[in-house]
């Protein structure tokens, strides 16, 4: 992206362009006014000399103190035609190769003309134009610098706000812009809207829209964080409250006589017990207290053992094996949940590929729903009904455990169908390759 496409440069260039336009208009107006005044003074002098020359001509007296010429060949043609029609006028022309101001009037069917040097007048007009251009350039430069400074302040504050918004979108709900509120005015009057003596609200002395946006973002993040924290506390409280009665129910169900009713009760109680344990695990992961117990692990062998422990139909292919520093138990938990999810919601064959620090789990079912790929897994949301039923907790646990192990996790769909989950272990934790 070009630098001139940024907001600060757009504001600075727009401000400079407007300043140049205003300076040009004002410069033209000033030039016309000053030029009219200066040229008017010369016209007045030459007209006075013409009146004097006409009076001297009528009386036949000398006029050596005035530059008078009778029917001069250098008289501008336009002025000559005006005199031929009986008129009197003045205009700029040349005499002996130098600029002069001519004034002429009819005298015995001829043009009686006088002239005054005009070179100094042209120099004065050039000096005026130079001063106007220099003033306009100086004003445009000052305004451009001021506009760039103000635009830079606005742009930096907007950039900070956008960066915080991206951090919040990435899950950092503690991120805040933290722009200060309006400060008191220099004359002691408060900038914020405060209460007058009669209880009415006074308007703020000025309004800062960038600060308003930043404060709205902070307020939104704070509210969102409070709601999520309340949801986490509710989930943890419910799971803890259910754990004790479920344990007692399972013990009581074991005392029932053998038969179909006992099997059905045990199945439902075990499912509810697993759900409770999953909720407790999610609560621990979201609280940020979980820490990885790192050890050297041969990734290919660990993946094979994890797949075999699930007793699900899945093939393992090791393209390139590596030794990594990771938490074997948490890695097994991630792979087990992915395989259970593929078995429950996808379709065979389920394939697991290890290539260096990357592990790919793929099935050949309907694939992940678009909202899961865009937003990531969410609790109690399974997305597309075509992927079957569930509580949406398995992939949520996968995301949480991967965060503890600093594993980069991505969800996608294969071009020819099927869900694809890619695990990329941190490169810095690679210990060697076979």
C-alpha positions in Angstrom: 0.0 0.0 0.0 1.4 3.4 -1.0 2.1 5.9 1.8 -0.1 8.5 0.2 -3.1 6.2 0.5 -2.9 6.4 4.3 -5.3 8.6 6.2 -2.7 11.0 7.5 -1.4 11.7 4.0 -4.9 12.1 2.6 -5.8 14.7 5.3 -2.5 16.5 4.8 -2.8 16.5 1.0 -6.4 17.6 1.1 -5.6 20.4 3.6 -2.7 21.5 1.4 -4.8 21.4 -1.8 -7.5 23.5 -0.1 -4.9 26.0 1.2 -3.3 26.3 -2.3 -6.7 26.9 -3.9 -7.6 29.6 -1.3 -4.1 31.1 -1.7 -4.5 31.2 -5.5 -7.9 32.9 -5.3 -6.7 35.4 -2.8 -3.5 36.0 -4.7 -5.4 36.7 -7.9 -7.7 39.1 -6.1 -4.8 40.9 -4.4 -2.9 41.1 -7.7 -5.8 42.6 -9.5 -6.5 45.2 -6.7 -2.8 46.2 -6.4 -2.3 46.2 -10.2 -5.3 48.3 -10.7 -4.1 50.8 -8.1 -0.5 51.0 -9.4 -1.6 51.2 -13.1 -4.3 53.7 -12.1 -1.7 56.0 -10.6 0.4 55.9 -13.9 -2.8 56.5 -16.0 -3.6 59.5 -13.8 -0.2 61.0 -14.3 -0.2 60.4 -18.1 -3.7 61.8 -18.4 -2.6 64.9 -16.5 0.3 65.3 -18.9 -2.0 64.8 -21.9 -4.4 67.6 -20.6 -1.3 69.9 -20.2 -0.1 69.0 -23.7 -3.5 69.7 -25.3 -3.6 73.1 -23.6 -0.2 73.9 -24.8 -0.9 72.7 -28.3 -4.1 74.9 -28.5 -2.1 78.0 -27.5 0.9 77.1 -29.6 3.3 77.3 -26.7 6.2 75.0 -26.0 5.8 71.9 -24.0 9.4 70.7 -23.6 8.8 69.4 -20.1 6.3 66.8 -21.4 7.1 63.7 -23.6 4.7 64.8 -26.4 4.6 63.4 -29.9 2.2 64.3 -32.7 0.9 61.3 -34.6 3.8 59.0 -33.5 4.3 55.8 -35.5 4.8 53.7 -32.3 1.3 54.6 -31.0 -0.6 51.4 -30.4 -3.1 50.7 -33.2 -6.0 50.3 -30.9 -5.4 53.7 -29.3 -4.9 55.2 -32.8 -8.3 54.0 -33.9 -9.9 55.3 -30.7 -8.4 58.8 -31.4 -9.5 58.6 -35.0 -13.1 58.2 -33.8 -12.7 61.3 -31.6 -12.0 59.6 -28.4 -9.3 59.9 -25.7 -7.6 57.1 -24.0 -4.4 55.5 -22.6 -2.7 52.1 -22.8 0.6 50.4 -22.4 2.8 50.2 -25.4 6.5 50.7 -26.5 8.6 53.7 -27.4 12.1 53.3 -28.6 12.0 49.7 -27.6 11.0 50.4 -24.0 7.7 49.9 -22.3 5.7 53.2 -21.8 2.2 54.3 -20.9 0.7 56.1 -23.9 -2.2 58.6 -23.7 -3.6 60.2 -26.9 -6.3 62.6 -27.9 -7.4 64.1 -31.3 -5.7 67.4 -32.4 -6.3 68.8 -35.9 -7.2 65.4 -37.3 -4.1 64.0 -35.8 -3.2 62.1 -32.7 -1.5 64.1 -30.0 0.2 61.6 -27.7 2.2 61.7 -24.6 4.0 58.9 -22.8 5.5 58.0 -19.5 8.1 55.3 -18.7 6.5 52.1 -17.6 9.5 49.9 -16.8 9.5 50.7 -13.0 5.8 50.0 -12.9 6.3 46.6 -14.3 9.1 45.9 -11.8 6.7 46.9 -9.0 4.0 44.5 -10.3 6.6 41.7 -10.5 7.7 42.4 -6.9 4.0 42.3 -5.8 3.5 39.0 -7.6 6.7 37.6 -6.1 5.6 38.6 -2.6 2.1 37.0 -3.2 3.7 33.8 -4.5 6.1 33.6 -1.6 3.4 34.3 0.9 1.1 31.6 -0.7 4.0 29.1 -0.7 4.8 29.8 3.0 1.2 29.6 4.0 0.8 26.3 2.1 3.9 24.9 3.7 2.8 25.9 7.2 -0.7 24.5 6.7 0.7 21.3 5.1 2.9 20.7 8.2 0.1 21.6 10.6 -2.3 19.3 8.7 0.3 16.5 8.6 0.9 16.9 12.4 -2.8 16.8 13.2 -3.5 14.0 10.7 -0.6 12.0 12.2 -2.1 12.4 15.7 -5.6 11.3 14.5 -4.1 8.4 12.4 -1.9 7.1 15.3 -5.0 7.2 17.6 -7.1 5.4 15.0 -4.3 2.9 14.4 -4.1 2.2 18.2 -7.9 1.7 18.3 -7.8 -0.6 15.3 -5.0 -2.7 16.9 -6.9 -3.0 20.1 -10.0 -4.1 18.2 -8.0 -6.8 16.4 -6.6 -8.0 19.8 -10.1 -8.2 21.2 -11.2 -10.1 18.1 -8.3 -12.5 18.6 -9.5 -13.2 22.1 -7.5 -10.7 24.2 -10.4 -9.3 26.2 -8.1 -7.4 28.5 -6.9 -5.1 25.7 -8.0 -1.5 26.1 -7.3 1.7 24.2 -7.3 3.7 27.4 -7.6 7.2 25.8 -8.0 9.7 28.7 -11.3 11.6 29.1 -11.7 15.2 28.2 -9.5 17.5 30.4 -10.3 20.8 32.0 -10.1 23.8 29.7 -7.3 26.3 30.1 -9.5 28.9 31.6 -10.7 26.6 34.3 -13.9 25.6 32.7 -14.4 21.9 32.5 -14.2 20.3 29.1 -16.6 17.5 30.0 -20.3 17.9 30.2 -20.9 18.6 33.9 -23.9 19.7 35.9 -24.7 23.4 36.3 -26.1 24.9 39.5 -29.6 24.4 38.3 -29.0 20.7 37.6 -29.0 21.0 33.8 -26.3 19.4 31.7 -23.9 21.7 30.0 -22.5 20.8 26.6 -18.8 19.8 26.5 -16.5 22.6 25.2 -15.3 20.4 22.4 -16.0 16.9 21.0 -13.3 14.3 20.2 -14.9 11.7 17.9 -11.8 9.5 18.0 -11.8 9.4 21.7 -15.6 8.6 21.6 -14.9 5.6 19.4 -12.1 4.4 21.6 -14.2 4.7 24.7 -17.0 2.9 23.0 -14.6 0.1 22.1 -13.3 -0.1 25.6 -16.9 -0.2 27.0 -17.8 -2.9 24.5 -14.8 -5.0 25.4 -15.4 -4.5 29.1 -19.1 -5.6 28.8 -18.1 -8.5 26.6 -15.5 -9.6 29.1 -17.9 -9.4 31.9 -20.5 -11.5 30.1 -17.9 -14.1 29.1 -16.6 -14.3 32.6 -20.1 -14.7 33.9 -20.7 -17.5 31.4 -17.4 -19.2 32.5 -18.4 -19.0 36.1 -21.8 -20.3 35.4 -20.3 -23.3 33.4 -17.8 -24.1 36.2 -20.4 -23.8 38.9 -22.9 -26.0 37.1 -20.2 -28.6 36.4 -19.1 -28.6 40.0 -22.6 -28.9 41.3 -23.4 -31.8 39.0 -20.3 -33.7 39.7 -21.2 -34.8 43.3 -24.8 -36.0 42.6 -23.6 -37.7 39.4 -21.0 -39.6 41.3 -23.7 -40.7 43.8 -26.1 -41.6 41.0 -23.5 -43.8 39.3 -22.8 -45.6 42.6 -26.5 -46.1 43.2 -27.1 -47.3 39.7 -24.5 -50.0 40.2 -26.7 -51.5 42.9 -29.7 -52.0 40.5 -30.4 -55.5 39.3 -28.9 -56.5 36.0 -31.1 -55.9 33.0 -32.0 -53.5 30.2 -33.2 -50.7 32.6 -29.8 -50.7 34.4 -27.9 -50.5 31.1 -30.0 -47.6 29.9 -29.5 -45.7 33.2 -25.8 -46.4 33.3 -25.4 -45.3 29.7 -27.2 -42.0 30.3 -25.4 -41.4 33.6 -22.0 -42.1 32.0 -22.8 -39.7 29.1 -23.8 -37.0 31.6 -20.7 -37.7 33.7 -18.4 -37.3 30.6 -20.2 -34.0 29.7 -19.6 -32.7 33.2 -15.9 -33.7 33.1 -15.6 -31.9 29.7 -17.2 -28.8 31.1 -14.8 -28.8 34.1 -11.9 -29.3 31.7 -13.0 -26.3 29.6 -13.4 -24.2 32.7 -9.8 -25.0 33.7 -8.5 -24.2 30.3 -10.4 -20.9 30.1 -9.2 -19.9 33.5 -5.6 -19.9 32.3 -4.3 -21.9 35.2 -3.3 -25.0 33.1 0.4 -25.5 32.5 2.0 -28.0 30.2 4.3 -30.7 31.6 6.9 -30.8 28.8 9.0 -33.7 27.8 10.9 -35.1 24.8 8.4 -37.0 22.6 8.9 -38.8 19.3 6.0 -37.3 17.4 5.3 -40.1 15.0 5.3 -42.8 17.7 3.1 -40.6 20.0 0.6 -40.1 17.3 0.4 -43.9 16.5 -0.1 -44.7 20.2 -2.8 -42.0 20.6 -4.7 -43.3 17.6 -4.4 -46.9 18.8 -5.7 -45.9 22.3 -8.9 -44.6 20.8 -9.7 -48.0 19.2 -11.2 -46.1 16.2 -10.6 -47.0 12.6 -7.9 -44.5 11.4 -4.7 -44.9 9.4 -1.5 -43.2 10.4 1.2 -42.2 7.9 4.5 -40.7 9.0 6.2 -38.9 6.2 8.9 -37.3 8.3 9.3 -37.9 12.0 10.7 -35.4 14.5 11.3 -35.3 18.3 9.5 -32.5 20.0 9.2 -31.0 23.4 5.5 -31.3 24.4 3.0 -32.6 26.9 2.2 -36.2 25.9 -1.0 -36.4 27.8 -2.4 -33.2 26.4 -1.3 -34.1 22.9 -3.1 -37.5 23.3 -6.2 -35.6 24.5 -6.2 -33.4 21.4 -5.8 -36.3 18.9 -8.4 -38.4 20.7 -11.0 -35.6 20.5 -10.2 -35.0 16.8 -10.6 -38.7 16.0 -13.8 -39.0 18.0 -15.2 -36.0 16.2 -14.2 -37.4 12.8 -15.7 -40.8 13.7 -19.0 -39.2 15.0 -19.5 -36.4 12.5 -17.4 -37.4 9.5 -17.1 -40.5 7.3 -14.3 -43.1 6.8 -11.6 -43.4 5.9 -10.0 -41.3 8.7 -6.4 -40.4 7.9 -3.7 -39.0 10.2 -0.5 -37.7 8.6 2.7 -36.7 10.4 5.2 -34.6 8.4 7.8 -32.9 10.5 6.1 -30.8 13.2 2.8 -30.9 11.3 0.0 -33.4 12.1 -3.0 -33.5 9.8 -6.3 -35.3 10.7 -8.7 -35.8 7.9 -12.0 -37.5 7.3 -14.2 -37.9 4.2 -17.5 -36.7 5.6 -19.5 -33.5 4.9 -16.8 -31.3 6.2 -16.8 -28.5 8.7 -19.6 -25.9 8.6 -18.5 -22.5 7.3 -19.1 -20.7 10.6 -16.8 -23.1 12.4 -14.0 -22.5 9.9 -14.5 -18.7 10.2 -15.1 -18.3 13.9 -13.7 -21.5 15.4 -15.4 -24.1 17.6 -17.9 -22.9 20.2 -19.5 -24.7 23.1 -22.9 -26.3 22.5 -22.8 -25.4 18.9 -22.3 -28.2 16.4 -23.0 -26.1 13.2 -24.3 -28.1 10.2 -26.8 -30.8 11.2 -25.3 -32.9 8.5 -22.3 -33.5 10.8 -24.5 -35.2 13.4 -25.4 -34.4 16.9 -23.2 -33.3 19.7 -22.5 -30.7 22.4 -19.7 -28.9 20.6 -17.3 -29.5 23.5 -14.8 -31.8 21.9 -13.3 -29.3 19.5 -13.5 -26.6 22.1 -11.3 -28.7 24.3 -8.9 -29.2 21.4 -8.6 -25.5 21.0 -7.9 -25.0 24.7 -5.3 -27.8 25.0 -3.6 -26.6 21.8 -3.4 -23.1 23.3 -1.7 -24.5 26.4 0.9 -26.3 24.2 1.2 -23.3 21.9 0.2 -25.4 18.9 -1.2 -23.6 15.9 -4.5 -25.0 15.0 -6.5 -24.6 11.8 -9.8 -26.0 10.5 -10.6 -26.4 6.8 -12.4 -28.6 4.2 -10.6 -30.6 1.6 -11.4 -29.7 -2.0 -12.7 -33.2 -2.7 -14.7 -33.3 0.6 -14.0 -34.0 4.2 -12.9 -32.1 7.3 -9.2 -31.3 7.6 -7.6 -30.3 11.0 -4.0 -29.2 11.0 -1.8 -29.1 14.1 1.5 -27.2 13.8 3.8 -27.7 16.8 6.1 -24.8 17.7 9.3 -24.9 15.6 11.3 -23.7 18.5 10.5 -26.9 20.4 11.9 -29.2 17.8 14.7 -31.3 19.3 15.9 -33.2 16.2 14.7 -35.2 13.2 15.0 -38.8 12.1 
